[in-house]
Amino acid sequence: MNKERMEKDELTLSMSDYQYMPLRDVVFHTLRDAILHGDLKPGERLMEIKLANRLGVSRTPIREAIRMLELEGLVIMVPRKGAQVAQITEKDLKDVLEVRMGLEELAVKFACERITESQLSELKRAAAEFARAVQEAKDEDITHLAEKDVRFHELIYKATDNQRLIQLINNLREQMYRYRIEYLKDAEIRDSLVEEHNAICQALKERDFDSACQKTVEHISRQQNTIIQMMQQSE
């Protein structure tokens, strides 16, 4: 099987996850996932004909999806070159994490007040599953680690019992995924994530908002600082 065929099969498989949506939305989510997961790299040109061939669709839904991705900031239009995947910049990272910081603080406040015993047990299991994934992880397991990390945080959001807040965080979560993947590539920091998850669990169990807030801020700040260092080292 040649490389072009493998690429087509990979993206077609992703498209099947959204098969019940209108075609434009199927293409949008497929390309969006490919960008967020790093299958389409920062700076990579998005050639309409090539993408249409890979996904087995016409150029029209590709063009519409690219416009939608541009509105989300995942794609930029470059004069004389066309569309390309937006670079991960230090400014973008700081902007996203500043917003996340505020929403996460609000989430742990509500979670401290409202989390149930069964939700606490579920959160502890999620922390343990992440810890186990860290111990077993190989370099190709980054996506699996990211999913376990996302699961842990989603349970805290669920414990807020505030659907509007959950919706706001979920909208931001997709943008965070690119940064989360970069962060988890550093094997040395994964053990610290395990410790941070456990500390947040304990603070929520004790209904200690100040401690939960502090641990959450440290958790996100460390993520920001680490990614910025990685970006600066790669320049």
N, C-alpha and C positions, 0 to 999 in steps of 0.2 A: 504493500500500500504506500503510495507516494505521499509527500508532505502535504500537498494541497488537499488530497482526499482526507487525510487525517484531520486537518484543520476544519474542513467542511463538516465531518462527522461530529467533531467536538462541539461546534456551535449549533448544529442541528439538534444535538442531544439537549443542549441548554434551552433551545426554543421549545422543546416538548413540555417544559415545566409551565409554560404559559399558553398552552394550546387552546384554552377556552376563551382567551382574550381576542379582541380585534387585532388584525395582523400588524397594524402600526404599533400597538402596545406590546405585542409579542416581540417585535424587532427591537423596540426601545429597551425593554427589560433585558433582552438577551445581550445587547451591546453594553448596557449599563453594568450588568453582572460581570461581563468580560473585562471592563475597565476596573471595577472595584476589586476584582480578584487578581488583577495583574495580567490577565491573558492578553489584553491590549495594553501596551506599555505607554507610560508618559512620553509624549513627543511623537508617538506613532501616528502616521497619516491615516485617515479614514477614507479610503478610496471607495466611492459608491459602487462602481462596477464590481470590484473585487469582493466587497462585502455582500452584494446582491447575489453573486455567484456562490459564495460560501454558504449563504443561508437559504438559497433556492427561492428568492423572491425578486420582485422588480425593484428598480431604483427608487420608486416613489416612497414606499415605507421606510427605506434606508434614509432618504433625504429628510423625511418628517421626523424620524427618530433622532437624527443628528441635531436638528433644530431644538428638540426637547432636551437633549443632553447639553447643548450649549446654554440653555436657560438654567440648568442645574450647576453650571460651572465645571462640568466634567470634560467638556469639549470646547476648544477655542477655534476661531476662524483666523487663519494666517493669510495675509495678502499674497496672492500669486501661488499659494500652496494649498489653500483649502482647509478642510477640517482636520484637526489632529487632537489627540488625547492631551488634556491639560496637564502640565507639569505639576508635581506636588511641591508647593512653595512654602517657605517658612511663614509667610504672611497668612496664607490660606489655613495652615495648620493652627496658628495662634487664634485666628478668627473662629474656627470651628470649635476649638477646645475651650475658648472663653465662654461660648454659648453653652457648650456641654457642661462646663463647670457649674454654671448657674442652675441649669435644669437638674443636674445630679444632686446638688445640695437640696433643692426643693424636694426631689424624689426621696432622699434618705430621711428628710424631716417627716414627710407623710408616712413613709414606711415604718419609722420608729413608733409612730402613733397607732398604726393600723395593721401591722403585720401579724398574722395569726401563728399559732404554734405549728400547724401543718405547713404553712408557708416557710417558717423558719427551718423546719426539717428538710423541706425541699431545697432550700437555699444551701444548707450544709451539704446535701448530697451533690449539688451542682459544684460547690467548691471542691469537694473531694474528687469528683469526676475530672475537673480541670487539673487538679494536682496529679492525678493518675496519668492524664494525657501528657502532662509535662514530663513525667518520668519516662514515658514510653515513646516520646516524640522523636522523630527523625526530621531532617531538614525538609523533606517533602510533605510533612504533616502540618504545615503552617495553617492551612485552611481549617483543618480539624481542630487545632488549638483555638483558632479565632472563633469558631462556632461554640466551643465550650465556654470561652470567655464571654461571648455575647449572651449565652444562656444564663450565666450567673447574673449578669446585670439586668436581663429581662425579668427575672424573678423579683428583683427589687422594685422595678417599675410596676409590675403587676400588684405588688403589695401596697402600692400607694392608693389603689382603688380609685384612681382619677384618670378616666379615659382620655381626657383632653391632654393631660400632661404626657401620658403614654404615647399619644399620637405625635406630639411635638418631638419627643425624644426619638421615636422611630424614624421620623423624617430626617433627623440629623444623623441617626445611626448609620444609614447607608453611606453618607459622606465620611463618617468615621472609619468605615471598614478599610479604606485604603491605608489609613494611618495605623490601624490596629495590625494589619498584615506586616507592615514595615517594622513595627515595634517588636512583634513576636519572632522576627527573624534573628534577633539577638538572643542566643541561647542563655547567656549569662544572667539576663534579667528575669527569666521565667520563674525562677524560684522565689524572687521577691514578689512577683505577682501572686503566687500561692499564699505567701504570708499576708499580703495586703487583703486578699479575699477573706482569709480567716479572721483578720482583725475587724473587717467590716461586719462580718457575720456576728462576731461577739458583741460588737457595739449595738447592733440591732436587737440581739437577744436581751441585752441589758436595758434597752430603750434609752440609750445614752446618745442623744442627738449630737451633742458637742463632739464626742469622740467619733461618731459615725461620719459627721461632716468633715472633721479633721482628716480621718483616714481616707475619705473619698477625694478630698482636695490633694492630698499627698499622692494618691494613686494616679490621678490625672496629670498632676504637675510633673511627676517622674516620667510619665509617658511622653509628655511634650518635650522635656529636656533631652530625653534619650533620642527621640526622632530628630530633633534639631541637630544634635551632635552627629548623628549618622548622615544627615543631609550635608552638613558642613564638611565632613570627612570625605564625602564622595565628590565634592566640587573640585 
